[in-house]
């Protein structure tokens, strides 16, 4: 049976020194061993953030004819053959995470809100909350949780480690407060905030804003979007703060930045 999974890469489409390309199939000769040999990916999209940061990485939907090994710690799998089907944005990874959890859920109580001003909350590990009505709110508090708000003025919050929050509607707000959290705002005048360690915030809609205030935080925005960054020492004290606009004063649109010595620097390829 074909297995659909999600894979993270360096910005040049390499992973552990191996060069990949979208639309191509790759085959491994020899033994396949989890974390040792073969081609690796994750069944849960957000588990990719355990291995590659949200900022500076690329993501893709991949396909295996079969997987021959699995990881005990998360949904990481590996196989001898892999096809890189299509590139996914961080926002699309978050949306895929919501769908993954909802498709697998055995419902005990409601964690999706479809009407205006309703609230949805997911509290377990890898839980997902979705709010689709205007002024709706979605909250995911467990590790690797995903929260999505798609209506006008919707709010999405992810507080656990590697959590992800996505706001796609007009004036939507996305907040990620946990370690390695990711917040994405794609709607007009949307706002994304990442306050945890190594958090990443992106604003890709018109007139959006992205703020990353945690240690080693990163932010990215489309042309005309506002970016806010903090630089902290190892004791979490604020050393510098910076604000700018993507597309001005040498700040490139759709490029991840972090703050170093008080100046925004482009995120290099992750190790």
RAJONOR-V991619 format. One record per backbone hydrogen bond with DSSP energy under -0.5 kcal/mol. CO is the residue of the C=O (numbers start at 0). NH is the residue of the N-H. E is the energy in kcal/mol with one decimal. If there is no record, write none. Layout:
# RAJONOR-V991619
CO:NH:E  CO:NH:E
This chain:
# RAJONOR-V991619
1:3:-0.5  2:63:-2.7  4:61:-2.6  5:41:-3.2  6:59:-2.1  8:57:-2.0  9:12:-2.0  12:19:-2.7  13:9:-3.2  14:17:-1.8  17:14:-2.0  17:19:-0.5  20:23:-1.4  23:83:-2.2  25:81:-2.3  27:29:-0.5  30:32:-0.5  32:35:-2.5  32:36:-2.3  36:32:-1.5  38:78:-1.6  40:76:-3.0  41:5:-2.9  42:44:-0.6  43:46:-1.5  44:47:-1.6  45:48:-1.3  46:49:-1.6  47:50:-1.7  47:51:-2.1  57:8:-2.6  58:87:-2.6  59:6:-2.6  60:84:-1.8  60:85:-1.2  61:4:-2.4  62:82:-2.2  63:2:-2.7  68:77:-1.4  74:42:-1.6  75:70:-2.3  76:40:-2.0  77:67:-1.7  77:68:-1.1  78:38:-2.7  79:27:-3.4  81:25:-3.1  82:62:-2.1  82:84:-1.0  83:22:-3.7  85:60:-2.4  87:58:-0.7  88:92:-2.1  89:93:-2.1  90:94:-2.4  91:95:-2.3  92:96:-2.0  93:97:-2.1  94:98:-2.2  95:99:-2.7  96:100:-2.3  97:101:-2.5  98:102:-2.7  99:103:-1.3  100:104:-1.1  104:106:-0.6  110:129:-1.3  112:131:-2.9  112:132:-0.5  114:117:-1.5  117:136:-2.0  119:138:-2.2  121:140:-2.6  123:126:-1.8  126:145:-2.3  128:147:-2.4  129:112:-3.2  130:149:-2.4  130:150:-0.6  132:135:-1.5  133:116:-2.4  135:154:-2.3  136:119:-2.9  137:156:-2.5  138:121:-3.2  139:158:-2.3  139:159:-0.6  141:144:-1.5  141:159:-0.5  142:125:-3.6  144:163:-2.3  145:128:-2.5  146:165:-2.5  147:130:-3.1  148:167:-2.4  148:168:-0.7  150:153:-1.8  151:134:-3.4  153:172:-2.4  154:137:-2.8  155:174:-2.6  156:139:-2.9  157:176:-2.2  157:177:-0.7  159:162:-1.8  160:143:-3.2  162:181:-2.3  163:146:-2.4  164:183:-2.7  165:148:-2.9  166:185:-2.2  166:186:-0.8  168:171:-1.8  169:152:-3.2  171:190:-2.4  172:155:-2.7  173:192:-2.7  174:157:-2.8  175:194:-2.0  175:195:-0.8  177:180:-1.7  178:161:-3.3  180:199:-2.3  181:164:-2.7  182:201:-2.5  183:166:-2.8  184:203:-2.2  184:204:-0.9  186:189:-1.7  187:170:-3.0  189:208:-2.0  190:173:-2.7  191:210:-2.8  192:175:-3.0  193:212:-1.9  193:213:-0.8  195:198:-1.7  196:179:-3.5  198:217:-2.4  199:182:-2.7  200:219:-2.0  201:184:-2.6  202:221:-2.2  204:207:-1.2  205:188:-3.3  207:225:-2.3  208:191:-2.6  209:227:-2.1  210:193:-2.8  211:229:-1.3  213:216:-1.6  214:197:-3.6  217:200:-2.1  218:256:-2.5  219:202:-2.3  220:253:-3.2  221:224:-2.5  224:245:-2.7  225:209:-2.5  226:243:-2.2  227:211:-2.4  228:241:-2.5  230:238:-3.6  230:239:-1.4  232:235:-2.2  236:232:-2.1  239:230:-2.7  241:228:-2.5  243:226:-3.0  244:247:-1.9  245:223:-2.8  247:250:-2.4  249:251:-0.7  250:246:-3.2  251:254:-0.8  255:266:-2.2  256:218:-2.2  257:259:-0.5  257:264:-3.1  259:262:-1.8  262:259:-2.7  264:257:-2.4
